[in-house]
């Protein structure tokens, strides 16, 4: 069978659920390697980020077509502010351009945009654009695109702890009542399902402060390609790897036979 035929068959299985293909409900992606992609080609880093935006467009479209319910992307971490100011300006400019140019298409495609991360210290226009994206698409019921912007998992967990501490201080909650489930309900977006699979591009094998609480039982798939080269075939390949895993959530594999 040719590579094209195999890819077509895999795509059909992902969409239909045929042949027992288990399509993950929630896929999260650490989009890594833009700068290295550009450096390998003798291009400025900003060109890698531009090509990364193109890869994002392809991935959002593919996720919707493959029946994924939630796609979370790590677009800008709370630690990224330590990068050179020129690169930060380029990244923010690309975010502005992406929302202004792509928001109408996302809305037309029934994509529901949500944003996680700290917003208080963001530039006013960036915060307004993020809120516009959420407000315009909040009634859409297709793919949910969760944008992690100015996000850090440790910071999110600390915010949840502060919310619980305030309830204890005000007498609305006893410290003995705090459980993992209760803390989870105080995270930034407690109604979102935990990721079934977290994909990281570029070959790096770490989570880098991304969804640490939610990743407790996520499958981790690390792919060697840089983010600008990520496309539908790469997404399908990562999902195929996810399918080969046995998810036990701390239990044992069910025994069959005598």
N, C-alpha and C positions, 0 to 999 in steps of 0.2 A: 504494500500500500504506500502511495506517495506521501511526502510530508504534508502537502496541501490537503489530501484526503483525510489524513489523521487529524489535522487541525480542525477540519470541518466536522468530523465525527465527534471530537472532543467538545466543540462548541455546541453541537446539537444536544449532547448528553447534559451539558451544564445547564442549558436552557430548559430542557424538558424534564430533567431528573431521571431520565431513562438509564437503564443498565445499573441502577442502584447508586447513581452519582449523587453524593451528598453535597449540595451547594450550601456554603456557609451563609448564615443570616447576616452576620456582621463581619466585615473585613476592614482592618485598619492597616494603614501603610505609612512607614517612615520613608519619606522621599529623600534619599541620600545620594550624593555623588555628582551634583550639578557642577561644582567647581572642578572636580577631577576630570569630568567629561570634557569640559572646556580646555583645561590645561593639556590634556592628551592630544588636543587638536590645535594647540597654539592659539586659542581664542581667549578673549577676556572672560572673567567669571560671569559677568552679567549675561553673556550669550548662553552659558550653561543654564542659568536661571530662566531665560526666555524659552529655551527648548524644554525645560522642565514644565513650564506652563502648558506647552503643547502636549506633553505626555499626560498631564493631568486631565486635559480635555478628553483625550482618547480613553483614559481609564474610567472617568465618570460615565462616558457613553457605554463602554463595555460592561461596567458593573450593572448599569440599568438593564441592558439587554440580557445579561446572564441571570437576572432574577435575584441579585443581592439586595437586601433590604436597607442596610446601613453601610456606608463607606465613610470611614474616618481618616482624614489625612493630617499628618503632622507638618503644618506649613511654616510655622515660625515658633521656636521655643523661647521660653523666658530667658534662656542663656544666650540666645543669638544676639542680644543687644551688645555683647562684648566684641562683636565683629567690627571691622573697620567701618567708620561712618559712611564712607562712599558705598560700601556694599549694602549697608542697611538702607540707604536712600534708594538704591537700585531695587532692592526687594520690596520696599513699600510702594515704589512707583509701579512695579509689576502687579502688586496686589490691587492697587487702585485701577489699573488698566483692566485686570481680569474681571473685577466686579462690574465696572462700567461697560465692558464689551460683552461679557458672557452672561451676566445676570438675566437678561431678557430671554436668552436661549435656554438657560437652566429652568426658568419659570415656565416657558413654553413646553419644556420636556417633562413637566410635572415633578421636578426635583425640589425637595424640601431642604433648605439650607439652615443649619444651626451652627453656632460658634461656641467653642469652649475655650476658657483661658481668662486671664485677668484683663479687664478693660479700662480700669480707672485711669491709668497713666498713659493710655494710648493717645496719639495725636487726635484732635477733635474730628478731623475729616475721616480718618480711618475708622474711628468708632462709629461715626454716622453711616459709613458705607456698610459696615458689618451689620448694623441694625437694620438698614434698608434691605439688605439681602434676606435677613430673617423675616422681616415684616411682609415683604412682597410674596414670599414663598410659603408662609406658615400654614396655609390651608391646602397645599399640595400633598398628595398621598402616594407619590411614587418613591423613587430612591431618596433616602435621607442622606444628604451630604453634610457630614460633621467636620467643620474646619477647626483644627486645634491651632489657635493663633495666640501668641504671647502666653503659651501654655507650658506648665511644668507639673508633673504628677505629684512630686513631693509638696509643691505649693498647694495643689488641689486638696490633698489629704490634710494639710495643715489648716486650710480654710474650713474643711468639714469638722476638724477637731475644735476649732474656735466656735463654730456654730453650736456644737454640742456643749462646750464649756459654758457658753452664754446661757443656754437653757438650764444647765445645772445651777449656775449662779442665780438665775431668776426664780429658782424653785420649781420650774416646770418639768424637771427631769431629775431622777436620781442617778448618781454615777454608776450604781450597780445595774441600772437598766441598759447601759451602753453595750451593745453587741456588734459584731461585724455587720449584720444586716442593717442595724440602725445607723451605723456610720456610713454605710453605702448610700443610705437614703438622704444623707446630707452632702453628698458630692455635688459637683456643679450641674450635672445632667443625670439625676438618679433614675430616670425612666428609660434610659438607653440600655439595651442588652449588652452584656460583656462581649468583647470581640471573640469570635470563634477562631480567627487566625489573624496574626500580625505579620505583615510582610515588611522586610527591610531590604532596600536595594543597596548596591555598591560593594557587597561582600562583607561589610562590617557586621559583627554579631553581638549586638547589645541593644538595649531598649532606650538608652539615653533619656531617662526621665519621662517616658511616654506611657501613659495609662498603666502605671505600676499596680494599682489596686485592681483594676479591671482585667489585667493580664494574668491573674492568678492561675487560670486553667486554659489560657489561650494557647493554641499551637503557634509556634514561631517558625517562620519560613524565611531564610536568608538567601537572596539571589545575588549572583555575582555582577550583574549588569548595573551600570549607572542609571539613575532615574530618567534622564532624557531619552534613553533607549527603551524604557518600559512601555509596553503596549498590550493590546488585548491578548496576544499569544503568551506573553509573560504572565499576565494575570491568570489565564487559564492554566498555565503550567504550575503556578503557585497553588491554585485550588486543587489541581490534581495531586500535588504533594500532600496537601491537607487531607485529602480523601484517603490517602494511604496510612494516615495515622490512626491509632486506636485511642480514643478519648475515654479515659476512665474516671476523671475527676476525683482521684484519690482512692478509687475502689479497685476491684479486680475485674478482669475480663470474664464474662459469663462462660462457664464451662458447659460444653455440650457433649452428648454421647455418654457412654457408660464409663 
